[in-house]
Amino acid sequence: MELIVKRAFATVYVVDDDDGVRESLRALLEAHGFVVEDFSSSDDFIARYDGRPHGCLILDLHLPRSGGMVVLENLRKTIGTTLPVLLITGHGGRATRAFVLNAGADAYLDKPFDSDVLLVIVRDLLDRSLSTISP
């Protein structure tokens, strides 16, 4: 089974407290054929995430209450999932990039980001997460 076909069975989770960013990401991803679930808080995502490793998570670093790093640590240590994570932020830079990648994020983007770059990263993360599914 081709990875492109497998993508139809994977979900891109989007967690961002900014309605505009979340809605824009959903529209962009759905326009490119991705299945999307979005959440306005990390608590809502954690409460509804079923632990499936096939898919990817686009996660805002600076969220109220439980920020992106708390969610990342929860996913890796408590839940134990290998779900690929793309951390995004409007307040980052090189030091932040190094920190989040060393902490277990799979990718990092500063806002605002180029939609084509985001799509390439999402495809790569999905393909990695789906490569373990046998044909």
BELTA-V364614 format. One record per pair of residues at least 6 apart in sequence whose C-alpha atoms are under 6 Angstrom apart, sorted by sequence separation. I is the first residue (numbers start at 1). J is the second residue. If there is no record, write none. Layout:
# BELTA-V364614
i=I j=J
i=I j=J
This chain:
# BELTA-V364614
i=16 j=22
i=39 j=45
i=61 j=67
i=75 j=81
i=61 j=68
i=60 j=68
i=85 j=105
i=86 j=106
i=88 j=108
i=90 j=110
i=85 j=106
i=86 j=107
i=87 j=108
i=88 j=109
i=89 j=110
i=90 j=111
i=84 j=106
i=86 j=108
i=88 j=110
i=89 j=111
i=13 j=36
i=15 j=38
i=17 j=40
i=11 j=35
i=12 j=36
i=13 j=37
i=14 j=38
i=15 j=39
i=16 j=40
i=17 j=41
i=11 j=36
i=13 j=38
i=15 j=40
i=61 j=87
i=56 j=83
i=60 j=87
i=61 j=88
i=53 j=81
i=56 j=84
i=57 j=85
i=58 j=86
i=59 j=87
i=60 j=88
i=61 j=89
i=53 j=82
i=56 j=85
i=58 j=87
i=60 j=89
i=53 j=83
i=84 j=125
i=12 j=55
i=14 j=57
i=10 j=54
i=11 j=55
i=12 j=56
i=13 j=57
i=14 j=58
i=15 j=59
i=16 j=60
i=10 j=55
i=12 j=57
i=55 j=126
i=54 j=129
i=54 j=130
i=1 j=135
